Amino acid sequence: QVQLVESGGGLVQAGDSLRLSCAASGRALSTYRMGWFRQAPGKEREFIATITWDIGNTFYADSVKGRFTISRDKSKNTVYLQMNSLKPEDTAVYYCAAQIPGNGVQYLAANYDYWGQGTQVTVSS
């Protein structure tokens, strides 16, 4: 069992930066792949980025590549999403998720086993 708690969301202006945090707890965290997703009103949950706890391998959606950076602090059991040059279209609820190893491709939300409650990010123009 894994518990995830996101924080760091808020209201910002276009061009600003924001860093989201995901505090993780549970057994065998080092074996999981961690992901960030987002969901805007009326839209499906969208993949943003993933990172492996152990080695720190990352993978990004094309829509955020070069603007967002995923990282993790193993000593704090925390995954971060640094978001720069934010745009109004980045407005969404952002979710942290954990995937059991071998549970399918990393960019599909359905393949993740644990989810946080989400944190709202609103970018004004």
N, C-alpha and C positions, 0 to 999 in steps of 0.2 A: 504494500500500500504506500502511495506517495501523496503527500499534501503539498499544494502549491498556492502561494499567496502573492498576487501582483500588487504593485504600488507604483506611484510616480506619475500617474496620468494627470491631466488638467487641461486648462484652456490657454492656448498660446496663439500668437499671430503667425501668419505665413512667413517663412524664412527663419523662424526660431528653432531652437533645439530642445529636446526633452529626453530624459533617460528613464526608462522603465526598469523596475526590478522585479524579480520573481524569486521569492524565498522558498526553497524546497526542503522537505523533510521526509524521512522514511528510510526503508531498508534498501541497500544495494544501489544507492543513487548513481554511483560511478558507472553502472552498466547501462544507464538510460541515455537515449537521445532526447535532448530538450528542444522544444520549438516555440516560436512565437507565431500567432495567427491574429487576424483581426476580422471584425464583422461590422459592416456599416448597415444602417437600417434598410431593410428590404433586399439585402444582398446575402449571398452565401459566405460562409467563413472562408477567409483567404489566407493562404500560406504566405509567411514573411521570411522566416529564416530558421535554421536549425544549427545546433552545436552538440558535439559529443562531450560528455563529462570528462572522459579519461584523456583523450588526446587533444580535444578542442577543435576537431575538424568542423568547418562551417560550410553552409550552403544557403544561398539567397534566392529569393524571387527576383526576376528581372526588374520588376516595378520599383524595388527599393535598393537595388545594387548600387553602391557608391554613395548612398545617403544614410543607410542604416547599418549599424554594426552590432552583431551579437557577440557576447563574451560571457565568461563564467569565472567566478571566484570559488575555487574548490574549498578554500578554508572557511568560507562563509555559506557554502551551499546555496549560492545565489547566482542566477542568470540575469544578464542585463541586455537591454536593447537600447542602444544609443541612436537617437533619431535626429538627424540634422536636415536643414533646409526643408522644413515641414511645409506641406501644401494643404490647402483645404480638403483635397480628396483623400488625405491621410486620416481624416476624421472617422473614428470608429471606436468600438470597444476592442481593446487589445487583450488577448488571452495567452497565457503561458501553458504549455502542455508537455507531457512526458510520454515517451514511446518506449515500450518494451523492446529489447533488441530482436531483430528479425521479424517485426510485425508489419512488414510491408513498406512501401515507398514512403520517404520522409516528408513529402509535400502534400499528402492527403490527410485532412483532419480526421477522417474516419479511422485512420491507423494509429491514432494516439489513444492512450489508455487512461490518462489522468489529466484533469484540467483545473485551472484556477477559476476564480469567480469573475475575472475580467476587471479591467480598469479603463475608464473613458478617456479618450484623447480627442479634443476638439480644437481644430485649427481654423481661426478666422482669417478672412481675406483682407 
